[in-house]
Amino acid sequence: MKTNYISKFFTGSILTGMLLLALLGISAIQVNAQTRVDGNPTCMDLGYANGFKVDPPRSGTFNLPHGGQVWVKIDARERITFQATGNIIHAVIVKGGPNANVYYFNPGVTTGGSLTTPVNPDSEDNRNYGLSHFDFCYEKVSFIPTAATAMLAGRVTVDTGLKRTPGRLFVTIINTRTSETQVALTNRLGYYEFNDLTVGDTYVISVRGKGYSFTPQTISLSEDSALDMFGAAVQRSAP
């Protein structure tokens, strides 16, 4: 009984693994397809807006017209391997003889390999046609630069003849461009800190605390900065 259970378990596992491999194989065929196209197709012929042609074919690093680069290696059997930066490759046209092999990548990729020209049926050993040139059909990747950020920190003190810390107070910072407001609580020694502030923006810093008066200050951030806030005790009126 125990042996039969183990046997069935391993048999089921093997069948499950074979099924998964088959499904993965079908998926791979659907994602990356190779098609022979007659004549001398271009990326625009295939419906792509951006194309880069390497003619004569050679290994090296090439700058693409819209930014980014593609590194290419051609081995002794004229198989092409590539790696792209700054762009997504959706198709590669490998031209040789009277037609070309078009390798489609869906979704797009940044690396690929073993790309060859079509097979020459007239050759005795079914060799590929000699490599004439190749084209990369690509999508330019737009990188949205993020704003640089900086930190603002300092200490809050009160002038009552001698500087001393007034305990824990609320410090408010307001971005004058966006009106974004942040509030920090000083520690027991009067120190505060704000992070992820936008470089180039102007901020107004104010402090509030019962029994103390502070004058707001303005600062334009270009880097991590320090700003101390000085206040005075509010004089109580006589009863």
N, C-alpha and C positions, 0 to 999 in steps of 0.2 A: 504493500500500500504506500509506504513512504517513498520507495524507489519510483513507483509510477507517478506519484505527485511531482517529484523532482524532475523526472523526464518530461512530463507535460509542461512544467514551468519553463524549462529551458527551450523546449520546442516552440512554445508560445512566444517567448522573448525573441527567438531567432526570426520567426515569421513577422513579428511586429517590426523588428529592425529592418527586414527586407522591404516591408511596405513603406516605411519612412524613407529609406534610400530611394525607392522608386518614385515617391512623391517629390522628393528633393530633386531628382533628376529631371522630372517633368517641369518643375518650377524653373530650373536653371535654363532649360531649353526655351521656355517662354520669355525669360528675362533677357538673355543674350542670344541673338540670332545672327547667323551668317547667311548672306544672300549674294548670288552672282548677278551682276548688272552688266548688260552689254554696253560697249562703247567706253566713253570717258566721262563718267558722272562726276558732278561737283556737289559740294554741300548744299548749294542753293537748289540744284536739281532735286535733291532729296528733301527739300523743305526746311533747311536749317539756315538761320540768318547769319551765323558766324562760321567761317571756315578758314583753315590754315593749311597751305600746301607746301610740302617739302619735296622740291625737285631741283637737282637730282637727289635721290634718296641717300641719306647719310645719318650716322649717329651723331648725337650732340644735344645741347640744351638750346631751345629756341624760345624767343620772346614772342608771345602772341599779340596781335594788334590791339586788343582791348584790355591788355594787362594780363599778368600771370605768365607762367612759363610751362613748357612741356619738355621733359627729358625723354630722349629716344635712344634705344640701343637696337642695332640690327646685327644678328649673329651671322655665322658663316653660311647658314642655310637660308639667309634672307628672311628670317622670322623677326617680327617687330615686337618689342616690348616698350611700354611707355608709362610715364608717371607725370601727372599734371598738377600744378599748383595755381590757385586763384581762378580755376575754371572747372566746369563739369563737362566731360566728354560724353556725347550721346551717340556718336558714330565715327568709325574710322574707315576710310576708303583706301584699299590697297590695290593699286593699279599694276597690271602686268599682262602683256599680250593684248588680244582684242577686247578684253573685258576687265572687270574689277570685282574683287570681293568686298562687300560692304558688311562691316561688323556693327550691329546695332546694340546699344546698351540701354536698357530700360528697367530701372531708373539709371540715370547717368552715373558714370564712374570717374575716378581719378587715376586708376591704374588698369593696365591690361597687358596681355602678352600672347605669344604664339600666333600672331596675325600674319597671314601669308597671302600671296597672290593665288589666283585660280590655278587648277591643275591643267597642264597642257596635255590634251588627249592624244596628240600626235607623238609625244615622247615615248620612247621604248619602255621606260620604267615609271610612267605617269608622274613625272616631275612637274613642279610648279613652273609657270612662266617666270621669266626674269623680272625682278622688281623694277618698275618704271618710275613711280612716285607714290606718295600717300598723302592723304588729307585728314585733318582732324576737324570734325564738326562739333562745335562746343557751345555751351551756354555760359555767358559771362556771369560770374557770381558777384553780386553787389554787396560790399561790406559797408555797413552803416557804422561810421566811427562813433564810439561812445565818448561822452564828454569826460575829460580828466577830472579827477576829484582830489580834494585836499581835506586836511583836518584843521580845525581851529580849537585851541585849548588855552586855558588861562586860569587865573585865580581871582576870586572876589574877596576884597578886603574893605574894611570901614575905617575911616580916619576919625578917631576921637582923641586926637593928641598923639596917640601911638597907634600904628596900624595893627589891627587884630582881625581875626576871622569872626564874622558875625553868625557862625553856625551854618546850617544848611539852608540855601536860598534857591529860588527858581531862576534859571537863566533862559531867556527866550531869544531865538535867532530867526530872522525873517529874510527871505530872499526877495529883494526888491523887484526882480524881474518876473518871478513866478508867483510871488506872495506865499510860497510854501513856508510853513512855520514849524519849528521844532523847539522842544522844551527839554532842558536838562536840569537835574538837581545836583547842586554842589555836594562834594563829600564833606566830612566834618572839618577838614582843613581849608575848605573854600575852593577847591579845584573843580573845574568843569571841563567837558570835552564834547565836541561835535565832529562826527565823521561823515564822509561821503558828500561833502559840499562841492558844488560845481566850480571849477577853476574859471576865473574870468567874470564871475557874477559878484554883485555887491550885496552885502548883508548888513542888517541893523541888529545890534545886540543890546538887550536891555536886561535889567535885574530887578526883581521885586521881592520884598520881604517886609514883614510887619516891623515898623519902627525904624526903617532905613530908607534913604533916598539915593537913587543912582541916576546919573545922566546917561542916556543911550549913546552908543558909539557905532560908527559906520566903518566897514572895512571892505576893500575889494581884494578877493583872494587870487593870488597867482601861484601859490604853493602852500605847503603846511605852514601855519602861522600861529603866533601866540598873542593873546590880548588879555591883559589884566583889567578888571573892572574895579573902580574905586568909588566908595560911597561914603555917606555921612549919616550919623544918627539924627533922626528927626527930633527937633526940640519940642517937647510937650508944652502946651500953653498952661499957664498957671490957672488953677481952678478959681 
